[in-house]
Amino acid sequence: MLSWLRIEAVPFGGDLHFHYVVAGKLVRFAVTHGCLIDVFGSDGGKQGDMEVFQLNVHEILHVAVRKAQCEARGLVVLTKAGFTCHPSPRST
């Protein structure tokens, strides 16, 4: 596990956007605000979104890369549906 990994994410339209290289190509991703709240337990604020993004960056990247490999091009949007195996912190 790469605990030192830090991805620069930028808030845009309520979601967090970031770039990551997949199969030698730079891909743009967006993690929806709802996903950050429902899946990762963000308090809904910008700072809370950024914190849960960085705390869960490995899991987010795992899903992001898998989804990018299935989509042709453009913005890859990560929603809570992509994290169905992840238990919601609000339900535990």
C-alpha positions as a Markdown table, in Angstrom:
| # | Residue | x | y | z |
|---|---|---|---|---|
| 1 | Met | 0.0 | 0.0 | 0.0 |
| 2 | Leu | 1.3 | 3.4 | -1.0 |
| 3 | Ser | 0.4 | 5.4 | 2.2 |
| 4 | Trp | 2.4 | 8.4 | 0.9 |
| 5 | Leu | 0.3 | 8.7 | -2.3 |
| 6 | Arg | -1.4 | 12.1 | -2.6 |
| 7 | Ile | -3.5 | 13.1 | -5.6 |
| 8 | Glu | -4.3 | 16.7 | -6.3 |
| 9 | Ala | -8.1 | 17.0 | -6.4 |
| 10 | Val | -10.0 | 20.2 | -7.3 |
| 11 | Pro | -13.6 | 21.0 | -6.3 |
| 12 | Phe | -15.7 | 21.8 | -9.4 |
| 13 | Gly | -19.5 | 21.9 | -9.6 |
| 14 | Gly | -19.7 | 20.3 | -6.1 |
| 15 | Asp | -17.6 | 17.2 | -7.1 |
| 16 | Leu | -13.9 | 16.6 | -6.8 |
| 17 | His | -12.0 | 16.4 | -10.1 |
| 18 | Phe | -8.5 | 14.9 | -10.5 |
| 19 | His | -6.2 | 13.5 | -13.2 |
| 20 | Tyr | -4.5 | 10.2 | -13.2 |
| 21 | Val | -2.5 | 8.2 | -15.7 |
| 22 | Val | -4.1 | 5.0 | -16.9 |
| 23 | Ala | -2.4 | 2.8 | -19.5 |
| 24 | Gly | -0.1 | 5.6 | -20.4 |
| 25 | Lys | -2.9 | 8.2 | -21.0 |
| 26 | Leu | -3.9 | 11.0 | -18.7 |
| 27 | Val | -7.5 | 10.6 | -17.7 |
| 28 | Arg | -9.8 | 13.1 | -16.0 |
| 29 | Phe | -12.0 | 11.8 | -13.2 |
| 30 | Ala | -14.8 | 13.3 | -11.0 |
| 31 | Val | -15.9 | 11.8 | -7.7 |
| 32 | Thr | -19.4 | 12.9 | -7.0 |
| 33 | His | -20.2 | 14.8 | -3.9 |
| 34 | Gly | -22.9 | 12.2 | -3.1 |
| 35 | Cys | -20.3 | 9.5 | -3.3 |
| 36 | Leu | -18.0 | 11.3 | -0.9 |
| 37 | Ile | -20.8 | 11.7 | 1.6 |
| 38 | Asp | -22.6 | 8.3 | 1.2 |
| 39 | Val | -19.7 | 6.0 | 0.7 |
| 40 | Phe | -16.8 | 7.7 | 2.5 |
| 41 | Gly | -18.6 | 9.7 | 5.2 |
| 42 | Ser | -17.8 | 13.2 | 4.3 |
| 43 | Asp | -19.6 | 15.9 | 6.3 |
| 44 | Gly | -20.6 | 17.5 | 3.1 |
| 45 | Gly | -18.2 | 20.5 | 3.3 |
| 46 | Lys | -15.3 | 21.1 | 0.9 |
| 47 | Gln | -12.7 | 20.4 | 3.6 |
| 48 | Gly | -14.6 | 17.2 | 4.6 |
| 49 | Asp | -14.7 | 16.1 | 0.9 |
| 50 | Met | -11.0 | 16.7 | 0.5 |
| 51 | Glu | -10.1 | 14.8 | 3.7 |
| 52 | Val | -12.1 | 11.7 | 2.9 |
| 53 | Phe | -10.8 | 11.8 | -0.7 |
| 54 | Gln | -7.2 | 11.7 | 0.6 |
| 55 | Leu | -7.9 | 9.1 | 3.3 |
| 56 | Asn | -9.5 | 6.8 | 0.7 |
| 57 | Val | -7.4 | 7.6 | -2.3 |
| 58 | His | -6.3 | 4.0 | -2.8 |
| 59 | Glu | -9.8 | 2.7 | -3.0 |
| 60 | Ile | -10.9 | 5.6 | -5.2 |
| 61 | Leu | -8.0 | 4.9 | -7.6 |
| 62 | His | -8.8 | 1.2 | -7.7 |
| 63 | Val | -12.3 | 1.9 | -8.9 |
| 64 | Ala | -11.2 | 4.8 | -11.1 |
| 65 | Val | -8.7 | 2.8 | -13.0 |
| 66 | Arg | -11.1 | -0.1 | -13.5 |
| 67 | Lys | -13.8 | 2.2 | -14.7 |
| 68 | Ala | -11.4 | 4.1 | -17.1 |
| 69 | Gln | -10.4 | 0.8 | -18.7 |
| 70 | Cys | -14.1 | 0.2 | -19.6 |
| 71 | Glu | -14.9 | 3.7 | -20.9 |
| 72 | Ala | -13.7 | 5.0 | -24.3 |
| 73 | Arg | -12.8 | 8.6 | -23.4 |
| 74 | Gly | -13.8 | 11.8 | -21.7 |
| 75 | Leu | -14.6 | 12.5 | -18.1 |
| 76 | Val | -14.9 | 9.4 | -16.0 |
| 77 | Val | -17.5 | 10.0 | -13.2 |
| 78 | Leu | -17.3 | 7.9 | -10.0 |
| 79 | Thr | -20.6 | 7.6 | -8.2 |
| 80 | Lys | -21.5 | 5.6 | -5.1 |
| 81 | Ala | -22.7 | 2.7 | -7.4 |
| 82 | Gly | -19.1 | 2.0 | -8.3 |
| 83 | Phe | -18.3 | 1.3 | -4.6 |
| 84 | Thr | -21.1 | -1.2 | -3.9 |
| 85 | Cys | -18.8 | -3.4 | -1.9 |
| 86 | His | -17.7 | -0.6 | 0.4 |
| 87 | Pro | -19.8 | -0.4 | 3.6 |
| 88 | Ser | -21.2 | 3.0 | 4.3 |
| 89 | Pro | -19.8 | 4.5 | 7.5 |
| 90 | Arg | -23.3 | 5.7 | 8.3 |
| 91 | Ser | -24.7 | 2.2 | 8.3 |
| 92 | Thr | -22.2 | 0.7 | 10.7 |
